[in-house]
């Protein structure tokens, strides 16, 4: 009897493992929040979306440049234009957003300049 219970348990484990490997799960990119994720979050503004889905976008990276105007937090850009500090995400309605991407310090410096060594939250609008 215990051998048949073992075999049944093994069959259940294998069935569960194979159904998970079929691609039912979607791969989540850590530095990107997609339009689908934004819509399914149930939030109304960009700050709440980021706080819920990728809170690491909001963490301090420490001041990385000697530029007095730089912040230790990421800056916000919308469609390639400086928008403000992280708190300004509160003013962006989710219905306007196509995607939200976090740029690391080096990537933000390469794209936007030395002042943004602490990274950037880069939003593309619809």
URSUL-V607539 format. One record per residue. N is the residue number from 1. SS is DSSP state (a for helix, b for strand, c for the rest). PSI is psi in whole degrees, -180 to 180 (999 if undefined). D_FIRST is the distance of its C-alpha to the first C-alpha in Angstrom with 2 decimals. Layout:
# URSUL-V607539
((N,SS,PSI,D_FIRST) (N,SS,PSI,D_FIRST))
This chain:
# URSUL-V607539
((1,c,-43,0.00) (2,a,-29,3.82) (3,a,-40,5.44) (4,a,-35,5.36) (5,a,-41,6.48) (6,a,-46,8.76) (7,a,-41,10.08) (8,a,-43,10.82) (9,a,-43,12.52) (10,a,-41,14.38) (11,a,-41,15.58) (12,a,-44,16.88) (13,a,-44,18.66) (14,a,-42,20.23) (15,a,-43,21.37) (16,a,-42,22.93) (17,a,-41,24.61) (18,a,-32,26.06) (19,a,-31,27.44) (20,a,-27,29.24) (21,c,-5,30.79) (22,c,-1,32.30) (23,c,9,35.37) (24,c,-31,34.61) (25,c,146,35.88) (26,c,144,39.57) (27,c,129,41.09) (28,c,120,43.36) (29,c,126,46.47) (30,c,-26,47.28) (31,c,15,51.05) (32,b,134,51.10) (33,b,117,50.53) (34,c,165,50.59) (35,a,-39,52.14) (36,a,-44,48.74) (37,a,-41,47.52) (38,a,-49,50.81) (39,a,-40,50.57) (40,a,-10,46.97) (41,a,-27,47.78) (42,c,6,49.65) (43,c,163,52.43) (44,c,-19,56.14) (45,b,162,57.74) (46,a,-37,57.09) (47,a,-44,56.89) (48,a,-36,54.06) (49,a,-50,52.19) (50,a,-43,52.55) (51,a,-40,51.68) (52,a,-44,48.45) (53,a,-37,47.35) (54,c,68,48.96) (55,a,-20,50.42) (56,a,-22,51.08) (57,a,-26,54.00) (58,a,-4,55.74) (59,c,150,55.45) (60,c,143,58.50) (61,c,1,58.85) (62,c,153,61.89) (63,c,123,65.41) (64,c,-4,65.49) (65,c,165,69.15) (66,c,0,72.45) (67,c,120,73.53) (68,c,-24,74.47) (69,c,-3,73.45) (70,c,156,69.85) (71,c,160,66.97) (72,c,-1,63.90) (73,c,159,61.83) (74,c,152,61.33) (75,b,159,63.99) (76,b,134,63.43) (77,b,140,64.72) (78,b,121,64.72) (79,c,42,65.46) (80,c,1,66.92) (81,b,138,69.24) (82,b,132,69.03) (83,b,-35,67.94) (84,b,-166,67.68) (85,c,177,65.54) (86,a,-36,61.90) (87,a,-24,62.97) (88,a,-15,64.59) (89,a,-27,61.16) (90,a,-26,61.31) (91,a,2,64.14) (92,c,115,62.25) (93,b,138,60.62) (94,a,-25,57.30) (95,a,-13,58.69) (96,a,-4,61.05) (97,b,130,58.50) (98,b,-47,57.05) (99,b,158,55.37) (100,b,125,55.54) (101,b,139,55.38) (102,b,130,55.72) (103,b,129,58.07) (104,c,168,57.94) (105,a,-55,61.22) (106,a,-39,62.17) (107,a,-40,61.30) (108,a,-40,63.26) (109,a,-43,66.23) (110,a,-39,66.22) (111,a,-39,66.20) (112,a,-14,68.26) (113,c,169,70.15) (114,a,-27,70.31) (115,a,-17,70.24) (116,a,38,66.57) (117,c,-11,65.02) (118,c,5,62.49) (119,c,176,60.92) (120,b,146,61.17) (121,b,112,59.23) (122,b,114,60.30) (123,b,133,60.06) (124,b,126,60.69) (125,b,166,61.84) (126,c,999,61.30))
